[in-house]
Amino acid sequence: MNSLKLDKFKGTQIKGYGNLVYEEIMNYLELPIFLTDLQKKNSRLKYDLASITKILILTRILEPSSKRSSVEKIKKYW
């Protein structure tokens, strides 16, 4: 696994750096690619499965709580 490079975030405002590490792990495991492929196979899915899953995983890891509470905390990190 490569070291986390913050250069790609230069010039952007990030509210919390804790999520960057977990996001890199998810990318390393190719989870977004898997979820995007899964969504393409099931055309009935109307929402971005990769984004929703990422948000729920990250908020549950960083601040464990209910799914509803996790959704309400989204603005804290993004």
DSSP file (Angstrom, degrees, kcal/mol; ACC not computed):
  #  RESIDUE AA STRUCTURE BP1 BP2  ACC     N-H-->O    O-->H-N    N-H-->O    O-->H-N    TCO  KAPPA ALPHA  PHI   PSI    X-CA   Y-CA   Z-CA
    1    1 A M              0   0    0      0, 0.0     3,-0.1     0, 0.0     2,-0.1   0.000 360.0 360.0 360.0 132.2    0.0    0.0    0.0
    2    2 A N        -     0   0    0      1,-0.1     2,-0.1     3,-0.0    26,-0.1  -0.344 360.0 -96.6 -74.3 157.3    1.4    3.4   -0.9
    3    3 A S        -     0   0    0      1,-0.1     2,-0.4    -2,-0.1    -1,-0.1  -0.416  48.0 -95.1 -71.1 152.6    1.8    6.1    1.6
    4    4 A L        -     0   0    0     -2,-0.1     2,-0.6    -3,-0.1    -1,-0.1  -0.548  38.5-155.9 -72.8 122.6   -1.0    8.7    1.7
    5    5 A K        -     0   0    0     -2,-0.4     3,-0.5     1,-0.1     4,-0.1  -0.893  12.7-170.3-105.3 122.1   -0.2   11.7   -0.5
    6    6 A L    >   +     0   0    0     -2,-0.6     3,-1.6     1,-0.2     4,-0.2   0.493  68.1  92.2 -88.2  -3.1   -1.9   14.9    0.5
    7    7 A D  G >  S+     0   0    0      1,-0.3     3,-1.7     2,-0.2    -1,-0.2   0.850  78.0  61.4 -59.6 -34.7   -0.8   16.7   -2.7
    8    8 A K  G 3  S+     0   0    0     -3,-0.5    -1,-0.3     1,-0.3    -2,-0.1   0.671 103.0  52.0 -68.7 -13.2   -3.9   15.7   -4.5
    9    9 A F  G X  S+     0   0    0     -3,-1.6     3,-2.1    -4,-0.1    -1,-0.3   0.337  78.3 131.7-101.1   5.3   -6.0   17.6   -1.9
   10   10 A K  T <  S+     0   0    0     -3,-1.7     3,-0.1     1,-0.3    -3,-0.0  -0.365  75.2  16.6 -62.1 130.5   -4.0   20.9   -2.3
   11   11 A G  T 3  S+     0   0    0      1,-0.3     2,-0.3    -2,-0.1    -1,-0.3   0.373 104.1 106.0  88.7  -4.7   -6.3   23.8   -2.7
   12   12 A T  S <  S-     0   0    0     -3,-2.1     2,-0.6     2,-0.0    -1,-0.3  -0.814  71.5-121.3-107.0 150.7   -9.4   22.0   -1.4
   13   13 A Q        -     0   0    0     -2,-0.3     2,-0.5    -3,-0.1    -3,-0.0  -0.793  28.2-172.1 -92.4 122.3  -11.0   22.5    1.9
   14   14 A I        -     0   0    0     -2,-0.6     3,-0.1     1,-0.1    64,-0.1  -0.962  14.7-161.9-116.7 128.0  -11.1   19.3    4.0
   15   15 A K  S    S+     0   0    0     62,-0.6     2,-0.3    -2,-0.5    -1,-0.1   0.799  78.7  15.3 -80.3 -28.4  -13.1   19.3    7.3
   16   16 A G        -     0   0    0     61,-0.5     3,-0.3     1,-0.1    -1,-0.3  -0.985  52.6-160.3-149.1 134.9  -11.5   16.2    8.7
   17   17 A Y  S >> S+     0   0    0     -2,-0.3     3,-1.1     1,-0.2     4,-0.7   0.631  80.5  82.2 -89.1 -13.8   -8.4   14.3    7.8
   18   18 A G  H 3> S+     0   0    0      1,-0.3     4,-0.9     2,-0.2     3,-0.4   0.836  87.5  55.9 -59.8 -33.7   -9.4   11.1    9.6
   19   19 A N  H 3> S+     0   0    0     -3,-0.3     4,-2.3     1,-0.2    -1,-0.3   0.740  92.3  71.2 -72.9 -21.6  -11.5   10.0    6.7
   20   20 A L  H <> S+     0   0    0     -3,-1.1     4,-2.2     1,-0.2    -1,-0.2   0.892  96.5  50.4 -63.4 -39.9   -8.6   10.2    4.2
   21   21 A V  H  X S+     0   0    0     -4,-0.7     4,-1.8    -3,-0.4    -1,-0.2   0.940 113.9  43.9 -63.4 -47.9   -6.9    7.2    5.6
   22   22 A Y  H  X S+     0   0    0     -4,-0.9     4,-2.3     1,-0.2    -1,-0.2   0.846 111.0  55.3 -67.9 -33.3  -10.0    5.0    5.4
   23   23 A E  H  X S+     0   0    0     -4,-2.3     4,-2.2     2,-0.2    -1,-0.2   0.904 107.1  50.1 -65.1 -40.8  -10.8    6.3    2.0
   24   24 A E  H  X S+     0   0    0     -4,-2.2     4,-2.5     2,-0.2    -2,-0.2   0.888 109.5  51.5 -64.0 -39.3   -7.4    5.3    0.7
   25   25 A I  H  X S+     0   0    0     -4,-1.8     4,-2.2     2,-0.2    -2,-0.2   0.916 109.3  50.3 -63.4 -42.8   -7.9    1.8    2.2
   26   26 A M  H  <>S+     0   0    0     -4,-2.3     5,-2.3     1,-0.2     4,-0.3   0.904 112.1  47.4 -62.2 -40.8  -11.3    1.5    0.4
   27   27 A N  H ><5S+     0   0    0     -4,-2.2     3,-1.1     1,-0.2    -2,-0.2   0.891 109.4  53.7 -67.0 -39.0   -9.6    2.5   -2.8
   28   28 A Y  H 3<5S+     0   0    0     -4,-2.5    -2,-0.2     1,-0.3    -1,-0.2   0.884 109.8  47.4 -62.0 -39.1   -6.8    0.0   -2.3
   29   29 A L  T 3<5S-     0   0    0     -4,-2.2    -1,-0.3    -5,-0.2    -2,-0.2   0.482 110.9-127.6 -79.1  -3.0   -9.4   -2.7   -1.8
   30   30 A E  T <>5 +     0   0    0     -3,-1.1     4,-2.2    -4,-0.3    -3,-0.2   0.802  58.1 148.8  59.1  33.1  -11.1   -1.5   -5.0
   31   31 A L  H  >< +     0   0    0     -5,-2.3     4,-2.6     1,-0.2     5,-0.2   0.905  66.7  52.6 -63.8 -43.1  -14.4   -1.2   -3.1
   32   32 A P  H  > S+     0   0    0      0, 0.0     4,-2.2     0, 0.0    -1,-0.2   0.896 110.3  49.1 -61.7 -37.0  -15.7    1.7   -5.2
   33   33 A I  H  > S+     0   0    0      2,-0.2     4,-2.5     1,-0.2     5,-0.2   0.930 111.7  49.0 -65.7 -44.9  -15.0   -0.2   -8.4
   34   34 A F  H  X S+     0   0    0     -4,-2.2     4,-2.3     1,-0.2    -1,-0.2   0.924 113.3  46.3 -59.3 -45.8  -16.8   -3.3   -7.1
   35   35 A L  H  X S+     0   0    0     -4,-2.6     4,-2.1     2,-0.2    -1,-0.2   0.864 111.3  51.6 -68.9 -35.4  -19.8   -1.3   -6.0
   36   36 A T  H  X S+     0   0    0     -4,-2.2     4,-2.0    -5,-0.2    -1,-0.2   0.917 111.5  47.5 -65.8 -43.2  -20.0    0.7   -9.3
   37   37 A D  H  X S+     0   0    0     -4,-2.5     4,-1.8     1,-0.2    -2,-0.2   0.905 111.2  51.6 -63.0 -41.3  -19.9   -2.6  -11.3
   38   38 A L  H  X S+     0   0    0     -4,-2.3     4,-1.4     1,-0.2    -1,-0.2   0.889 109.2  50.5 -61.6 -40.0  -22.6   -4.1   -9.0
   39   39 A Q  H  < S+     0   0    0     -4,-2.1     6,-0.3     1,-0.2    -1,-0.2   0.880 107.6  53.2 -67.5 -37.5  -24.8   -1.0   -9.6
   40   40 A K  H  < S+     0   0    0     -4,-2.0    -1,-0.2     1,-0.2    -2,-0.2   0.860 107.6  51.7 -65.6 -34.4  -24.3   -1.4  -13.4
   41   41 A K  H  < S+     0   0    0     -4,-1.8     2,-0.8     1,-0.2    -1,-0.2   0.817 110.5  50.6 -71.4 -30.3  -25.5   -5.0  -13.2
   42   42 A N    ><  -     0   0    0     -4,-1.4     3,-1.6    -5,-0.2    -1,-0.2  -0.825  68.6-177.4-110.4  92.0  -28.6   -4.0  -11.3
   43   43 A S  T 3  S+     0   0    0     -2,-0.8    -1,-0.1     1,-0.3    -3,-0.1   0.582  71.9  75.5 -69.5  -8.8  -30.1   -1.2  -13.3
   44   44 A R  T 3   +     0   0    0     -3,-0.1     2,-0.4     2,-0.0    -1,-0.3   0.677  69.4 101.8 -77.3 -15.3  -32.9   -0.7  -10.8
   45   45 A L    <   -     0   0    0     -3,-1.6     4,-0.1    -6,-0.3    -3,-0.0  -0.561  48.2-178.2 -71.8 124.7  -30.6    1.1   -8.4
   46   46 A K        +     0   0    0     -2,-0.4     2,-0.2     2,-0.1    -1,-0.2   0.607  56.8  67.6 -99.8 -14.7  -31.2    4.8   -8.6
   47   47 A Y  S    S-     0   0    0      1,-0.0     2,-1.2    -8,-0.0     3,-0.1  -0.682  95.1 -94.8-109.1 160.5  -28.6    6.1   -6.2
   48   48 A D     >  -     0   0    0     -2,-0.2     4,-2.3     1,-0.2     5,-0.2  -0.608  38.2-169.6 -74.6  99.2  -24.8    6.1   -6.3
   49   49 A L  H  > S+     0   0    0     -2,-1.2     4,-2.4     1,-0.2     5,-0.2   0.859  81.2  53.9 -61.7 -39.1  -24.1    2.9   -4.3
   50   50 A A  H  > S+     0   0    0      2,-0.2     4,-2.2     1,-0.2    -1,-0.2   0.917 111.2  45.0 -64.4 -43.6  -20.4    3.6   -4.0
   51   51 A S  H  > S+     0   0    0      2,-0.2     4,-2.4     1,-0.2    -2,-0.2   0.917 114.2  48.0 -67.5 -43.6  -20.9    7.1   -2.5
   52   52 A I  H  X S+     0   0    0     -4,-2.3     4,-2.4     2,-0.2     5,-0.2   0.927 113.7  47.2 -63.5 -44.6  -23.6    6.0   -0.1
   53   53 A T  H  X S+     0   0    0     -4,-2.4     4,-2.7    -5,-0.2     5,-0.2   0.912 111.6  51.2 -63.8 -42.8  -21.5    3.0    1.1
   54   54 A K  H  X S+     0   0    0     -4,-2.2     4,-2.7    -5,-0.2     5,-0.3   0.933 111.3  47.4 -59.9 -47.0  -18.4    5.1    1.5
   55   55 A I  H  X S+     0   0    0     -4,-2.4     4,-2.5     1,-0.2     5,-0.3   0.927 113.9  46.7 -62.4 -45.8  -20.2    7.7    3.6
   56   56 A L  H  X S+     0   0    0     -4,-2.4     4,-1.9    -5,-0.2    -1,-0.2   0.910 114.4  47.2 -65.2 -41.9  -21.9    5.2    5.8
   57   57 A I  H  X S+     0   0    0     -4,-2.7     4,-2.1    -5,-0.2     5,-0.2   0.952 114.8  45.8 -63.4 -49.0  -18.6    3.2    6.4
   58   58 A L  H  X S+     0   0    0     -4,-2.7     4,-2.7    -5,-0.2     5,-0.3   0.909 114.3  46.2 -65.2 -42.7  -16.6    6.3    7.1
   59   59 A T  H  X S+     0   0    0     -4,-2.5     4,-2.3    -5,-0.3    -1,-0.2   0.877 112.6  51.0 -69.4 -34.2  -19.1    7.9    9.5
   60   60 A R  H  < S+     0   0    0     -4,-1.9    -1,-0.2    -5,-0.3    -2,-0.2   0.862 114.8  43.6 -69.9 -34.0  -19.6    4.6   11.3
   61   61 A I  H  < S+     0   0    0     -4,-2.1    -2,-0.2    -5,-0.2    -1,-0.2   0.935 119.3  41.1 -73.4 -47.4  -15.8    4.1   11.8
   62   62 A L  H  < S+     0   0    0     -4,-2.7    -2,-0.2     1,-0.3    -3,-0.2   0.875 137.7   9.4 -72.5 -37.9  -15.1    7.7   12.8
   63   63 A E  S  < S-     0   0    0     -4,-2.3    -1,-0.3    -5,-0.3    -2,-0.2  -0.697  82.2-143.5-143.5  86.7  -18.1    8.2   15.0
   64   64 A P        +     0   0    0      0, 0.0     2,-0.3     0, 0.0    -4,-0.1  -0.259  47.4 118.3 -56.7 128.5  -20.0    5.0   15.7
   65   65 A S        -     0   0    0      1,-0.0    -2,-0.1     0, 0.0     2,-0.0  -0.903  65.1 -48.7-166.9-169.7  -23.8    5.6   15.9
   66   66 A S     >  -     0   0    0     -2,-0.3     4,-2.3     1,-0.1     5,-0.1  -0.271  51.9-110.9 -72.4 163.8  -27.0    4.7   14.1
   67   67 A K  H  > S+     0   0    0      2,-0.2     4,-2.2     1,-0.2     5,-0.2   0.896 119.9  52.6 -62.2 -39.5  -27.3    4.8   10.3
   68   68 A R  H  > S+     0   0    0      1,-0.2     4,-1.7     2,-0.2    -1,-0.2   0.930 110.3  46.6 -62.2 -45.5  -29.7    7.7   10.7
   69   69 A S  H  > S+     0   0    0      1,-0.2     4,-1.2     2,-0.2    -1,-0.2   0.866 109.2  56.1 -64.3 -36.4  -27.3    9.6   12.8
   70   70 A S  H  < S+     0   0    0     -4,-2.3     3,-0.5     1,-0.2     4,-0.3   0.914 106.2  49.9 -61.6 -43.2  -24.5    8.8   10.4
   71   71 A V  H >< S+     0   0    0     -4,-2.2     3,-1.1     1,-0.2     4,-0.2   0.878 108.7  52.8 -63.7 -37.5  -26.5   10.4    7.5
   72   72 A E  H 3< S+     0   0    0     -4,-1.7     3,-0.4     1,-0.2    -1,-0.2   0.747 106.2  54.6 -69.6 -23.0  -27.1   13.5    9.6
   73   73 A K  T >X S+     0   0    0     -4,-1.2     3,-1.6    -3,-0.5     4,-0.6   0.407  75.8 102.7 -90.8   1.9  -23.3   13.9   10.3
   74   74 A I  H X> S+     0   0    0     -3,-1.1     4,-2.1    -4,-0.3     3,-1.5   0.880  74.6  58.1 -53.9 -43.9  -22.3   13.9    6.6
   75   75 A K  H 34 S+     0   0    0     -3,-0.4    -1,-0.3     1,-0.3    -2,-0.1   0.713  93.9  68.2 -63.4 -20.4  -21.8   17.6    6.5
   76   76 A K  H <4 S+     0   0    0     -3,-1.6    -1,-0.3     1,-0.2    -2,-0.2   0.830 114.7  25.4 -67.5 -30.9  -19.2   17.3    9.3
   77   77 A Y  H <<        0   0    0     -3,-1.5   -62,-0.6    -4,-0.6   -61,-0.5   0.693 360.0 360.0-107.2 -24.5  -16.8   15.5    6.9
   78   78 A W     <        0   0    0     -4,-2.1    -3,-0.2   -63,-0.1    -2,-0.2   0.388 360.0 360.0-127.9 360.0  -17.8   16.6    3.4
